[in-house]
Amino acid sequence: MKLFSSAKLKKNIQFLLFAGVAGFLATGCQTYQQQNKAILYWRQGNLTNAVVEATKQADQNAKNKDAIIWRLEQAAVFRAAGQYTNSNDAFDKAQLKIDEYSQKAKVRVGQEAGALLSNQANLDYEGRSYDGIMLNTYKALNYFALGEPDKARPEIIRAYQRQQDAVEANKKRIEDAQNAAEKSKDKAAIEKAQNNAKLQSQLSGATTNLDSVKVYADYVNPFTVYLDGLYFLANAADASDLERAHKSFERVISFAPDNDFVKQDLAIADDLIQGKPLPALTYVIFETGCAPERGQIRVDIPIIISKVSYVGAAFPTLKLQDNYTRSLTVTDNATNATTALVASVDGVVATDFKNELPVVITKTIASTVIKAVASYAANDAAKQAGGDLAGLFSQIATAAYQIAVNIADERTWTTLPKEFQVARIQTPEDRKIDLTTPNGMKTSVTISDGAVNVVYVKSINAGTPLLVSQFKLK
């Protein structure tokens, strides 16, 4: 793919040297994690300031490349603060942008070309697969909290469908990146860099810390599947709904084989299919910890081009967050139950990260090669026009430019949890339960008057208070 003619490249050299260097160095080319002040308040459990900061960033970035990621952060913070309508409004704005990007595939061509002279962080953030799945999952939970279960149903169905769509979308991303590299006039240099053993060894460090993380096949989010099963278990209109609940629970068990609560839910679904009544149940859904951040590693790209002062690239990494409450114990007069894992968000994010990484590597190497060639052309032109001193200044300028733009795309939805866990008990007659963390933090709850209730508990980290809310499934 010939992105720039030699004439156009020369015409843009001045821009790259002066406007580019000045612009990128003036802004510091901050990464997303450096900009994300809301997450600092979030991890302190300071929801008031987190809402203010996330809203400020979401509004400031409403029309630029980062609009979607900031709306997702804002929506999650609103949700944790119990502002469910505001949360859904923010999710709707994110959804509109996601839909807009999916309808404008042609726009991406120009933006991808621009990113080749800077970095992948300069592309529009269009939303990752798990973003869309969790967007609809959280919207469904918001509607339950608002007492509008009829509006929750289509969100659950949409979240489920997104998991099917993600497989084909990722396959196409990989094919497109490979095709672009194949058609590039710098194909030989790109292939040389990709096949370099030292580079491959360095890049393996991007995923080393994920070796112990459970990854899920086919972009599945087991919590979304579990919520699908719960909804259709409690609100079955006919036998097909009960069969859907049965299949969802079966699928969750394949990802969480040690979770006895899900096995019991499957048995209840089978009992309902046989005509038995639904018992009075209370579910405790426990959302704990924080999802991974993205960081970066810097790697020198093995391209030998004379007079190029700096040839390097930055690749993303995942940084797991381990300050979290490990479990929650639910007690009443007759029962003592400890929450069990349904879904590791670390695993969901890691699956997407590993699937996306080949595309990121291909694009980043292509970008590095093109910037190196542009730098060589600039340095050579400067020397020809102004002698050795001009060539030296050009090398300094091009090196500064590449250093300034050498950042990885660190954008990721940081206000997602680390894990989803669940416990289930028969609703006690006095409708009172206690929730206790491993460090002894206790919260008492009086259960609502529904036939099937959900006590929803969120813990941001091990030191913050539990955030407790309720809704009725039936």
N, C-alpha and C positions, 0 to 999 in steps of 0.2 A: 504494500500500500504506500504509494508515493505521496506523502503528506504535504511536502513543500518543494517547489521548484528551486533551483539554485538562485535564480533572480530574486524570488520572494524571500529566500533565506537571507541573502545579503541585505535586502531592504530592511529586514527585521533585526539585523545584528545590532544596530545602534540602540534600538528599543531594549533588546535583551541586556546590553551592557549598562545602560544608564537608567532608563525608567525602571527596568526590572530590578537592578541592584538597589536603587534608591527605595523603590516601593517595598520590596521584600525585607530589606534591612530596617526600614522605618517601622514596619509593623512587627518586626521580629518573627514573622511567619509562625505565630503561635499555633501549637497543636490544640486539638479539641480538649484534651485533658487539662491543659494550661488555662483554657478559657472557662472551664466548667467550675465556677465558684459555687453553684447550687449544691454540688455533690458534697462539699465540705460541710455545709449546714445539715444536709441530709444525714450524713454519717454521725453527726452530733445528736441527731434526733430533734433538731430545731426545725420543725415543719413550717413555722411561721416565716422564718427567714428563707427557708428553702423555696416556699411558694413565691415569695417576692422575687428572689433571684432568678428562679426558673421562668417566671412570667416575663420578667425584664428581658432575659435572653431570647425567649420565644418571640416576643413582640419585635425586638430589634432585628431578629433574623428571619422574620416572617416571609420576606420576599427574596431571600438569597439561597445559596446552595445548601445551607444548614437548616433550612426551615423544618424539615421533617423530624430530625433528631431532637431539636429543641422542643417541638410540640409533644413528642413522646415523653421527654423528661418532665415537661410541665404537667402533662396529663397524669403521669404516675404520682407526682408529688401532690396534686389536687386530690387524687383518689385516696392516698394515705391520710390526708388531712380530713377526709370525710366529705369533701366537696364534689359529690358524684356528678352533678349536672355540669359543673365547670370542667370536670375531668373528661366527660364525654364530648363536650364542645371542643376541647383541645384535641381529643382523638379524632373527631370529625375533620378538623382542619388538617391533621396529619394524613388522614385517609384521602382527602381531596387532592393533596399534593402527590401522594403515591399513585392515585388513579391518573393524575395528569401526566406523570412521567411515563406510565405504562402506555399511554396513548400517543406519546411523542418520541418515538424511537429515533426519528431522524435528527432530533436535536442533539442526541448523544454523540453523533459523529464529530461535530465541531468541537464539543467539549472534550472528547477524548483526545482530539488533536492538540488542543490547548494544554491538556494535562501532560502531554509528552514533553512540553517545554518547561513544566514546573513539577507537579507531583499529583498522586491520586487523591490527595486531600482537597485538591482544587476542583474535583468533580462534584456535581450535585449529589447529595446523599439521597438516594431513591428509596431507602428502606431495605433492610435485609429480610430474608424469609421469616425468621423468627419474630421480627418486629411486627409484621402484619398478623401473624398468628396470635401473638400476645395482645395486640391492639384489640382485636375482636373478642378475645377471651376476657380482657379487662372490661370492655364495654358491656359484655353480658353480665359480669359480676356487678358492675355499676347499676345496671337496670334491675337486677335482683335487689340490691340495696335500696333502690328507689321504689320498690314495690311494683315493678312493671315487668313481670316475667314474660309477657307476650312479646315484648321488645327484645328480651334476652335471647329468645329462641333463634331468630335469624342470625344473631351474632355468633352463637355457638355453631350453627351450621356452616357459616362463612369461615370461621376459624378452622373447622375441620377440613373444609375444602382447600384452604390455603396450603395445607400440608401436602396435598396431592399435587398441587400446581408447582410447588417449590422444586421438585425433582427435575422436571423438564426445564425450568428456568435456569437452574444451575448448569445443567448439561449444555444449554445454549450459550451461557456466559463463557464456559471453557472453550467451546468450539469457536466462538467469535474472537476471543483473544489469540488463540492459536492461528486462526486464519489471518488475522492482522499481522502477526509476526512473520508468517510465511510470505506475505505479499510485500513486506517492507524492503526498501532498497538496502537497508542495513541488516538484512537477514543473516549474513555470514557472521557478523560481529555479535549479533544477538545470540545465535546458536553457540558460538564460542564461549560466551559468558555463561549461558545456561548449563553447558556441559562441563564447566570447570569444577574439578573435584574439591578444591579449597572453598569455592563459593558454596557448593552444595553442603559441605561440612558446616560452614558458618550458618547457613539457613536452617539446618536441622535444629539449631538452638531456639528457633522461633516456636517450636512445639514440644521441646523436651519436657517442660513442666506440665504438659497435658497428658503424659503417658498414663498417669493413674486416674484420669478423669473418665468416667463412663460416658461413652458417646452413643448417640442414638442413630439408627438407620433411617434414611428416607425423610429427614427433616421433621420427624415426629416430635411433638411436645406431649409427653405422657399426661401432664396435668390438664391440657386442653381436652385430651381424649377422656380423661377421668371425669371432668366436668360435664362432658357430653353424656357419659353414662349416668351420672347422677340426675341430670335434668330429665332424661327420658325414663329413668326409673321412677322418679317421683311424679312425673306429669304425663305418663303414658296414656294416649288416647285410644290405642288399640294394640293388637298383638305385635304389629310391625315396630311400634315404638319400644316395646319390651325386648324385642329381638335386637333392636339397635343398642339398647342398654347392655344386653348380654354381650354383644360383640365388642363394644367399647371396653367393658371390664376385662374381657378376655385379652384384648390387646394390651391394656395397661399391665396385666399380670406378666405378659411376656417381657416387659421392660422393668417391672418391679416384682420379681418372683417371690421375694421374701415378705411382701406386704399382705398380712393375713386379713386386714380390713377390706382390701379389694376382693380377696377371695370370698369373703363373707357377702360382699355386695353382689358378686356374681351368683352366689347361692340364693340370695333374696330375689334377684331378677328371675331365676329359674322357678322359684316358688310362685311368683306372681304369674308367670306364664302358665303354671298349673292351676291357677285360680285362687291361690291363698291370699289373704289380706296383707297389706303393707303395714308393718309394725310402726309404732311411734319411735322415730329415730332422731338423734342429734349428731351432726357431723361437726368436727372441729378441723377446719382447714388452717394450717400453719404455714405462713409465708415468712421465711427467715433468711437473714443475711443480705449480701449485695452481690450482684452479678460481676463478672470479670471486667476489669478495665483493659483498654488497649495501651500498650507501650510501644517501643520501637527498638530495633537493633540496627546499628550502622555497619555497613559492609562495603569494602572496596571492590569495585567491579573490575575484573581482569581484562581490560581493553588496553592495548598498546597503541596509542596515538601520540606522536611527538607534539610537543608544545602545548599539551593540555595539562594544566596544573593540578586539577582535582577531578577524579572520576570515582564517585561513590554513590551509594544508594541507601535508603532507610526502608526497612521492612517491618511490618507490624508484629507484635507479640501479644499474647494474652496474659494478664496478671490476675491471678486468682485472689479473692478476698476471703481471708480465713477468720475474721473476727465476727463470729455469728453464734447464735444460740442453737445448740445441737439438737434439741428436742423439746417437747412440751408434754407434761403429764396432766391428764384429765381425771379428776376424781369426783365422785359423789358418795352417797352413803353406802353404796354397794359395789362400786366399780372403780378400778384404777387402770387407766389405759394410757399408753405412751404413743405419741404420734410416730408414724412410720413414713419413710420416703416414698413419694409418688413420682416426683420428677426432679432431677438435678438440672437447674438452669445452666450451671457450669457446663454440663454435658450438652445441652441444647446449643449453647453459644459455641462451644468447642467444635461440635459437629459442623456448624456453618463455617467457622473459621478455617478448619482444615479443608473443607470443600472449596472455599473461596481462595485459599492461599496460592494454588497453582496459577490462577488468573492474575492475582496481585503480583506474583513474581515475574510472570511473563511481561505484564504491562510496565512494571518498574524497571526491568532490565532494558526494555525497548526505549523507555523514556531516558534512561541513563546514557544509552548509546547515542541517541539523537542529540542530547545536550552536549555530549562529548564532541560529536562531529561539528555542532554549531560553534562550540568554543574554539575548536581547532580552526575553523574558517574565520572566526573573528580575530583570533590571534595572528593568523597568517596575513589577513587583510590589513590589520593595524601595522604590522611590521613592514609590509610592502609600501604602505602609504607614508609611514613616519619613522621608520628605522627601528633599531633595537630598543630604544627607550619606549617608543610607542607600543612595541610588541610586549615589553615587560608590563606596562600599565594594563594592557589588554589581558594578559595572563592573570594579573591580580584581580581585575574586574570580573573576569569569567569565573575564576575560582570562588570569589566572594558570592557571585550569583548562585553557583551550584550549591555552596554550603548553605546559603539562605533558604533555598527551596528543597533541600535534602531532608524532608520530614516524611514520615509515614502517615497514612490515614488512621488516626486514633479515634475516629468517631464510633461510638457504640452506646447503646442504651444502658446507662450506668445505674439507673434507679430500679431496674428489675431486681428480684431477689436472687439468692443463691440456690435455694431449694423450696419445693412445695412438699409438705408433709400432710398426713391426714390421720385422724382417729375417729372412731364412731362408737357411740354407746346408745343403748335404749334410753329414751328420755326419762329421767327420774320423776317420780310422782311430785316431788316438791319443786321440780324444775330448777334446781340449784346445783352448780358445779364449781369446782376450783381449778384454775389453770396455774401450774407451777413449773418454773424453769429449773434447769440443773443447778443454778446458783442460788436457788431459794426464793426468787421473786414470785409472789403469788397474787393472782387476781381472781376475785369471785364474780360469777356471772349468774344472773337469773335468765333462764331460757324463755324465749318468746312462746306464744301460745299456738304455734303451728304444729301440723302433724309431722312434717319433716323440716327440721331446722338446721341452719348452718351458723355456727359461731366462727367468725373469721378473725384470725389473730395474725398480726404482723409484728415482727421483730427486726429492726434495721441492723442492729448489732448486739453483742452480748451485754453491753452496758446501758442500752436505751430501754425505756418502759415499753411494755406490750401495748399495741394499739388494737383494741377489740371492738368489733362490730357484729351485727347479726342480720340475717334475713331468713325468710321462709321459702323453702322450695315447694311446700304444699300446705 
